Amino acid sequence: MDELHRRHLPDRFRRPRGHARQLSYIRRLVSDPQTLLLVAELDGEVVAIANSGLGATPDIPQKRPRRFVQVRGIVVDARVRRQGVATALMEQVRAWARRHRCREIQLNVYQFNTAARRFCATLGFEPLNTRLVRPLR
Ligand SMILES: CC(C)(COP(=O)(O)OP(=O)(O)OC[C@H]1O[C@@H](n2cnc3c(N)ncnc32)[C@H](O)[C@@H]1OP(=O)(O)O)[C@@H](O)C(=O)NCCC(=O)NCCS
């Protein structure tokens, strides 16, 4: 996913000098009860990962309280795509969200990522808002 971001948005993403994600960061995720880390394995090899977290709207008067699950990232190895792996992981995310009495699942997707946008649409995700950017020269 990092490589995909670098390729399409080179002015925003760069190749890290060391590991993109420190071991301490991953340990924190693994032990965080607010986080669901899923992997899919094929022949003992990890071929997909999904990282999700519980969230809630800020407690401000004009917003209705809402609990949700944010999918922070989902990636499937290119060799096993279009076989329902991501759909199966998202089903587990959905079950977890229901257990935590969440009303919805949220996910950010970049405009360039047509494959991910189609995948999301297939699963019933709809755009909620649009983030606009105007470069300054
Ligand atoms: C997006 C991604 C996670 C989908 O994983 P996947 O395991 O291939 O998805 P699934 O097999 O469960 O696809 C389910 C459905 O989504 C749609 N879909 C998935 N990938 C698609 C693609 N490249 N083009 C069009 N539709 C697609 C199809 O309707 C598909 O059903 P079908 O194969 O029967 O037609 C995978 O392409 C990926 O890892 N991409 C790189 C990382 C990334 O972009 N992550 C998402 C960030 S939001």
The ligand as a Gaussian input file, in Angstrom:
#p B3LYP/6-31G(d) Opt

LIG

0 1
 C       -8.732000      -3.213000      -2.458000
 C       -8.238000      -4.604000      -2.032000
 C       -8.064000      -4.629000      -0.513000
 C       -9.339000      -5.640000      -2.432000
 O       -8.938000      -6.922000      -1.959000
 P       -9.476000      -8.278000      -2.617000
 O       -9.220000      -9.406000      -1.678000
 O       -8.937000      -8.411000      -3.981000
 O      -11.043000      -7.993000      -2.703000
 P      -12.206000      -9.076000      -2.901000
 O      -11.699000     -10.256000      -3.648000
 O      -12.832000      -9.353000      -1.574000
 O      -13.198000      -8.240000      -3.831000
 C      -14.598000      -8.191000      -3.603000
 C      -15.233000      -7.390000      -4.709000
 O      -14.758000      -6.033000      -4.723000
 C      -14.644000      -5.555000      -6.078000
 N      -13.237000      -5.370000      -6.424000
 C      -12.147000      -5.745000      -5.718000
 N      -11.007000      -5.389000      -6.357000
 C      -11.392000      -4.781000      -7.507000
 C      -10.690000      -4.216000      -8.605000
 N       -9.340000      -4.209000      -8.656000
 N      -11.403000      -3.693000      -9.628000
 C      -12.749000      -3.691000      -9.615000
 N      -13.491000      -4.237000      -8.580000
 C      -12.806000      -4.765000      -7.562000
 C      -15.238000      -6.662000      -6.948000
 O      -16.642000      -6.436000      -7.035000
 C      -14.949000      -7.897000      -6.106000
 O      -15.795000      -8.988000      -6.412000
 P      -15.453000      -9.925000      -7.713000
 O      -13.987000     -10.262000      -7.654000
 O      -16.349000     -11.119000      -7.509000
 O      -15.792000      -9.105000      -8.915000
 C       -6.929000      -4.993000      -2.767000
 O       -7.055000      -4.696000      -4.132000
 C       -5.672000      -4.274000      -2.230000
 O       -5.038000      -4.753000      -1.299000
 N       -5.320000      -3.143000      -2.842000
 C       -4.090000      -2.377000      -2.413000
 C       -4.261000      -1.718000      -1.063000
 C       -5.468000      -0.831000      -1.015000
 O       -5.768000      -0.096000      -1.938000
 N       -6.203000      -0.944000       0.096000
 C       -7.463000      -0.254000       0.291000
 C       -7.288000       1.092000       0.894000
 S       -8.922000       1.739000       1.266000

